[in-house]
Amino acid sequence: MQLRLPLVFLCIVSCAFSAERPNVPAIRLNPAALEFAQQLIREGRVVLDGKGAWAGHRPSPREENEFIRLHGLGQYAKWHLGIDRRHGEETKTHHKFPFGDFTALHRCGLLAVKARAHEYGYAEIETAADELLSRIEIK
């Protein structure tokens, strides 16, 4: 009986530390990327493309890998509005919700970010994408 108590205690402590905190999303807004996107808009580095064009404009995995090789993951991260805390910082999978092609912000990329963030309940990212879109909407 004495042996069971320490095992039960260890199990409870282990479960408490390994479980993700409730109501804390695994993917959160990347503030550096939001600031970078705002800078791109101020500089006019924006492609005013239409809804649905992202599939053709999004960088391929080969282009992503080449960009990382040349510029590093720090620069790669600036092109993604989301950070996935389930993956290590030094991995591509840590970065979610891309919005550009490594040269310019794409309106279609932001539309895709907004739709996906809404679909999966990432309100902070959805709001950021919406705010960015409001700065570049075609008048």
N, C-alpha and C positions, 0 to 999 in steps of 0.2 A: 504494500500500500504506500509506503514512503517513497518508493521509486516512481510511482505514477504521478505524484504531485509535481516534481520538477519537470517531467516530460510534458505534462499538460501545460505548465507555465511556459516552457520553451516553445511549444506549438502555438500558443496564443500570441506570444511576443513575435515569433517569426511571421505569423499570418498578418499581424498588425503592421509590421514594417514592410512586408512585401506587397501588400494590396495597395492599389492606387487610391488616392484620396477621392472620395465621392464628390461629385459636382465640380471637379477640376478637370477641364478638358485636356486631353493628351496633346492636342495641337493648339498652339496659341499664336497670337499675332507677333510678327517679327518687326519690332519698332524701327530697326535700322533699315529694313527693306521699305517700310512705309515712308520714311524720310528720303530714301534714295528715289523712290517713285515720284515723290513730290518734286524733287530736284530735276528729274528727267522732264517732268511736265513744264517746270519753269524754263528749262533750256530748250523746250520745243522738240525734244527727242521722243515724239509720239507718232505712232502709226494709227490713223483714224480708220481702221478697218471695221467690217461689220460682224454681226453676231454669226457664229458658226465657222468663222475663218481660222480659229485657233488651231484646229487639227492640222492645218497646212502650214501654219506659221510657228508653231511651237518647236523649239530646238529638239533635234533627235538625241537619243542617248549618246551617239558618237560625237555630236556637236557639244553636248554637255561635258563629256569626258575630256574633249580637247580644250574646252574653256577652262576646266578645272586644272588641267595640266599646265596651261599657260598662265593662269591668273590665281589659282588656289581656291580652296573652299570658301574663304572669307568673301571673295568677290562673287562667287556663285550664290552664296546665301543672300546677297543684296537683291537678287532677282526673284525672291520667293517671299510672299507675304506670310507664310506660316512656318512655324518651327514645331517639329514633332519630337516631344520629349521622350518618347519610347525608344528612340534611336540615338546613337552616339553623335556628338557634335561634329566629329570628323568623318561623317558618312553622307553620301548623297541623300539617303532616305530621311535624314534629319530635316531636310528642307522641302516644304510643300507649297502648293499654290503659286506656281510660276506665272509671271505676267509680262515677260518680254523675251526678246530673242538675243540678248547680250549686247545689243546695240541700241535698241529703242524699246520703250514701253508700247505694248499693243492694246488698243481698246478691246479687241476680241479676247485677249488674255484676261483683262480685268472682268469682262462679262462672264467668262468661264469661271474665274475665281469666285465672283459673287454668287453665281448659280450653285457651284459645288459647296461653298461655305454655307449657303442657305439650306441646301439639301441635307447636309450632315450636322447642322446646328452649331456652326462656329460663328456666332453672332458678331464677335469682335472683328473677325476677318471680313465677314460680309459687309459690315458697316464701313470698314476701311476701304474696301474695293468700291463701294457706293460713293464714298466721299471723293475718291480719286476720279471716278467716272464723272462726277458732277463738275470737276475742274476741266475736263476735256470734252464734254458733250458738244456735239456739233450744233451750233446755234442756227 
